[in-house]
Structures are given as C-alpha cells and as structure tokens.
C-alpha cells in the first residue's frame, strides 16, 4: 500500500457526514469481526484512560491482555489518535450536558 492509497482511504472517511454514512461505509469495507475488534479496542482505550486495571478491563470488555497491552502502548507511545478522539468526545459530552463526565 502506498501513501497515495492510504490518502484515498482517509479522504473517503473524511467525506462521510453522518453516523449512518460512516456505519454503511464501515460495514461495506470491513468484516463484522474487524468492526467488533475496533469497537473493543476503542472501549479498552476509554477504560484505560479512566484508570481501570487490565483485569477490570478484561472483565468488562472480554478483551485479551494482549489487546489491552497493545492499546495501552498506543496510548503511551502512539500517534495520539486515541487521546485526540477521547478528548474531543469528552468535550462534546460536556457541551451537551453542561458538566464534566467520563466518555
């Protein structure tokens, strides 16, 4: 895969305007298992950000400790994609409710 190929996919994702459009595209692009894996990793990132332990996260999400560790490494050493999304979702939630809450 070239940089141009990745750019085309990123541009396609950025063109989507609604949750329904994103869901339809992801359902066409990915398998159900791939989508479920992404959902699980995002849930793990949220719980790690809240300070839960690996064992608590494994119990809640049924994620393996390998998956939890991989997500944790991304939170610590990654490109800050998880952190960016978590912060934006938290800000959006605060604007909607008028109070600070966990995402």
C-alpha positions in Angstrom: 0.0 0.0 0.0 1.3 3.4 -0.9 0.9 6.7 0.8 -1.5 7.7 -2.0 -3.6 4.6 -1.4 -3.8 5.5 2.3 -4.6 9.1 1.4 -7.5 8.0 -0.8 -9.0 6.0 2.1 -8.5 8.8 4.6 -10.2 11.2 2.1 -13.1 8.8 1.7 -13.5 8.6 5.5 -13.4 12.4 5.8 -16.1 12.7 3.1 -18.7 11.0 5.3 -21.1 13.3 7.0 -23.3 11.3 9.3 -23.1 8.4 11.7 -25.3 6.4 9.3 -22.9 7.1 6.3 -19.9 6.0 8.4 -21.7 2.8 9.5 -22.7 1.9 6.0 -19.1 2.5 4.7 -17.5 0.5 7.5 -20.0 -2.3 7.0 -19.0 -2.5 3.3 -15.3 -2.0 3.9 -14.8 -4.3 7.0 -15.9 -7.6 8.2 -18.2 -7.7 11.3 -15.2 -9.1 13.2 -13.0 -6.3 12.1 -15.6 -3.7 13.2 -16.1 -5.5 16.5 -12.3 -5.5 17.1 -12.2 -1.8 16.5 -15.1 -1.2 18.9 -13.4 -3.3 21.5 -10.1 -1.5 21.2 -11.8 1.9 21.5 -13.7 0.7 24.6 -10.3 -0.5 26.0 -8.8 2.9 25.3 -11.6 4.6 27.1 -11.3 2.4 30.2 -7.5 2.7 30.3 -7.9 6.5 30.1 -10.3 6.2 33.1 -7.6 4.4 35.0 -9.1 0.9 35.2 -6.7 -2.0 35.6 -6.1 -4.7 33.0 -8.1 -7.2 34.9 -11.1 -4.8 35.3 -10.9 -4.0 31.6 -10.7 -7.7 30.6 -13.7 -8.5 32.7 -15.8 -5.6 31.2 -14.8 -5.9 27.6 -13.7 -9.6 27.3 -10.5 -8.2 25.6 -7.3 -10.3 25.9 -4.5 -8.9 28.0 -2.5 -8.7 24.7 -5.1 -6.4 23.2 -5.3 -4.3 26.3 -1.5 -4.1 26.3 -1.4 -3.1 22.6 -4.0 -0.4 23.1 -2.0 0.8 26.2 1.2 1.1 24.2 -0.7 3.1 21.6 -2.0 5.5 24.3 1.5 5.9 25.7 3.8 5.8 22.6 1.4 6.1 19.7 0.4 9.0 17.4 -2.1 10.3 20.0 -5.1 9.3 17.8 -6.9 7.7 20.8 -6.1 10.7 23.0 -7.4 13.2 20.4 -10.7 11.3 19.9 -11.2 10.7 23.7 -10.6 14.5 24.4 -13.0 15.5 21.6 -15.7 13.1 22.7 -15.3 14.3 26.3 -15.6 17.9 25.2 -18.7 17.1 23.1 -20.3 15.3 26.0 -19.5 18.3 28.4 -21.1 20.7 25.9 -24.2 18.6 25.6 -24.7 18.0 29.4 -23.0 21.1 30.7 -20.9 19.1 33.1 -17.7 17.1 33.0 -18.2 13.3 32.6 -16.3 10.2 31.6 -16.7 9.4 27.9 
